[in-house]
Amino acid sequence: MELRYLRYFVAVAETRNFTRAAERLSISQPPLSQQILRLEREIGTPLFLRLKSGVELTEAGEAFYKEARQILLLTDQALEKTRGIARGINGKATLGFACSSVFHPILFKRLKKFHTLYPSATLLSEESNMSQLMQSLREGTLDAAFVRLPCQTSQEFNLQTITQESMFLVVREEEAKTPLDTILRELPLTLFPRELAPSLYDMIIRFCHDQGVVPELATQAPQMSASIAMVASGFGFTFVPESLTIIAMPGVSYRKIEDPQLTTEIALAWRRWDRSPIIKHLLSLISTGSN
């Protein structure tokens, strides 16, 4: 049974008149009458009582009308949903967040703007370390990820930089005014495990070496934000991006490091072959710097 038969039938059932139904459908009346007759022959029973003043539904026609309307409604909804997905208006995408990136307010401004523009699109989120995010992108379990640069393995993906941050020195309050070179020489360095973000880890170690110091490594922190708490507990010092300084940990002091070598970026990474409309819309917001 062709879908157009259902549309013809519903139009006649709702107008109770072949002429008015033909006008509504923008077709002539004789072909419409012929299509309804074909539909009735296909079903095997009359759907209308033909009257001088118009038509009335038979009992079978009443039952068929309810089902036909539902079929057309579901069909229209399916078409609209599919077209919306193709345009990036509907559908869903899974975004990854590097653990240290979730503290930056610019990400949530972008995501809030996205939700305002595309309220029917669903964004699922997953927070993880850089190594796991890169692996998830490769495997396709993530559509895109907000990553922390530098990251050597991120170069196999498309990257759009969102913002750049300076790194801050984190020490206990009693060491807030201690010179940097003294801190580097006399206190142990608390860092996350290198395998979680090798390039970022190496950048920090290289900075210490360039200051003429081979840092003593303290107990490792499970992630960058946790290193702040460890410093507050007496485990030496650490470095964190500026956005993490919103963590108001009692007993710690933050100091900006004015060195171009010690900077980091947040970027959106996605697979080069990906054509997801939702990711394209998100990328457009990032590229234009929309607030």
N, C-alpha and C positions, 0 to 999 in steps of 0.2 A: 504493500500500500504506500503510495506516494504521500509525502508530508503535505503537499499542496491541497490534496483532497480534504485533509483535516481542516485546513484554513478556509477552504470554500464552504465546507459543512458548517463550521462554527459561525461564519459570517451570515449564512442563511438562517441558522438557528437563532441568532441574536437579533436579526432585523425582522424575522418572520416574513420575509418578502424577497423574491429572487431579484427583482429590479433594484431595490435598495442595496442588497448585498453585492450585486454586480458593480454598482457605483462605488461602494466602499472598497472593493477589491480592484477597481480601475480596469475592469474587463467588461465585455458585452454580456448581455443576459443569456442568449441562447447557448453559448459554450459553457456557461456556469451550470445551466440546467442539465446539460449533457454530462458534465463531470459528476454532478450529484447522482444522476441515474447510474453511472458507472460504479460509483461508490456503493450505492445500494445493492447493485448486482453482485459486487465483490463480497459484501457482507452477507447477502442472502436474505435481506428483509428490508421493507420500506422504513425509512427514517422520518419521513414527513407525510402528513396528510395534506394533499393539495386542495385548497379552498379557493373560492372566487376572490376573496379579499386578501389572500396570501397563503401562508402555510402554517401548520401546527406540527409540533414534534409528536411522533408516536411514542409509545412506552419504550420501545427499543431505542428510539432517537434520543429520548431524555437520558437514558443510561449512557449512550454513546457520547452525548454532548459533554457530560461531566468528565469522562475519561479523555476525550479529545482535547478539552481545555487544559487539563493537567499535562498532557503530553506536549502541547504547544508551549505551555509555560516553562516546563523543564527544558525544552529544546531552546527556547529563547535565552533562558538563564545560562545554559551550557555555551551557547554561541557568544554571549556577552562576556562570560568568564574567560573563555578561550581567547577572544580578541583582547581582553584586558591584560591577560598574561603576556600576549605577544607585544603589547605596548608597554609592559612593565607597570601597569596600573594595579593588576591583581597578581596573584602568585606569591612565592616566598623565596627568600635567599637566606643562607646561613653565613653569618659573619663571625670571624675570629677576632679576638682582642689579645694583644700581648699584655701580660700582667701589668707591666708598668705604664701602658698606654691608657688604661681605663681611668686614670686620674686626671687626664687632660680635658678641660671643659670644652675645648673646640670640637671634640668628637661628638659630644652630646648636643651641641648646637646644630651640627650638621644632621644628626639623626633626628632631632626634633623637627628641623626644617623638612626633612624627607617625609616624615610621618604626616606633616601638615599638607604637603603637596600630593602624597600618595597614601591616603589613609587605608585603602583596601589592600595594600601590599604588606606582607608579613616578613619581618626581619627576625630571624632566630640568632641567638648569640652564644658564643663559646669562648671562655677565657682560658688561655694556656700559655706556656712558654714558647719562645721563638722557634726552637727546634721542632716542637710538636705542631706548631702552626704551619711551618713549611711542609712538613710531611702530610698534614691534612689537606693542604692545597694541592699537592701532587696527586693525592689519592682521590680528590674530588669530593671529599666529605665537607669541605668548606668552599663557598663560592668566592669569598674574598676575605681579607684579614687586615686589620689595622696593626701594623708591625712597627717595631722599634729598630731604627738604623743607627750604626752600621750593622749589616747582616750579609755576609758573603753569599749564602745560599739564596737570598731573596732576588739575586740578579737573574735567576731563571724565570722570573715572573715579571709582568708589567708592574710598574711602580709609579704612584702619583704622590709626591710629597705634600703633606698637609701643613706641617709646621716644624720649625727648628727650635731646639731648646739648648740652653747652656746647662752644664752639669754643676751641681752644688756639692760642696764638701759638707759632710755630716759628722759632727763631733759632739761630745758632751758639753753642757753649758760651761763648765769650769775651764774648758779648753777653747772657748769661743775666740779668744784673742791671741791664742798661741800661733806663731808664724807657721805658714804652710810647710816649709822645709823641715821644721822641727817635728811637726805631726807626722810627716812622711817617714822620717828617720826613727822616731821613738815609739810610735804606736802601731799596733798590728792593723792590717787592712781586712775588713769583713766584706766578702763578696758572695754572690750567688755562684753555684757550680758552673764552670766554664761550658759544659755541654749544653746548658740551657740557652745561652746566647754567646757563642764563641767570639764573634767580632766585637761585640760591646765589651766583653770581658778583656779582650786583648787591647782594646783602646785605652782602658783604664790602666792596665799594667804598663803599657807603652808610655803613657803620660808620666807615671812614676819613674820609669827608667830615664826618661828625658830630663827629669829633675835630679838625676844622679843618684837615685835610690832604688834598691831592689827591695820591694815591700815585704815585710813579714806578714804572711797570710794567717788570719785568725780563723776561728770556727766559721764554716760556710753557712750562709743564710739560705733558706729554701727558695727565696725569690728576692727581688730588689727591695720591695716595700718592707719585707721582714728584716732586712739589714738595718733599717732605722731603729727598730725596737732592740736589736742586738747592740747597737752603739749605745743606746740609752741604758742598757744593762752592763755596760763596761767593756764591750768587745771592740775596742779600738775606734776606728773611723771608717767611713765609706763614702762613696760618691753616688748621687742619684740625680735624675733629670729634674728640672725646675718644677714640673707639675706635681712631683711627689712631695714637694715642700708644704703642700696643704695638709699633710699628715701632722697634726699637732701633738707630737709625742712629747710628754713631759721629760725634761732633763736633756733635750738635745738642742743643738744650735745649727742653723744652716748658713753656709757662706758661699756666695757665687764665685766660681772660678773663671776669671777673665782670660781664657786661653782658647783660641780657635780650634786647637787640636782636640779639646775636650768638649765636643758638642754632639748632640744626637738629634735625630729626626723621627717624626712619626709619619708613616706613609700608608697608603692603601695598596695592597698587593692583590693581584688577580691573575689567573692563568691567561697566557697569551692567546689561546684559541677560544676563550670564553666569550659568548655573545649574549649573555643574560641581560635582558632589557632593564631589570631592576638594578643590576650593578652599573649599567650605563647611566641610569638616572642618578645614582649615588655619586658616581664619578663626576658627573656634570656639576653637582652641587659643590664638590670639593675643588674642581678645577676653576670654577668661577669665584671661589672664596665667599660663597653665600653664607650669611650669618643666620 
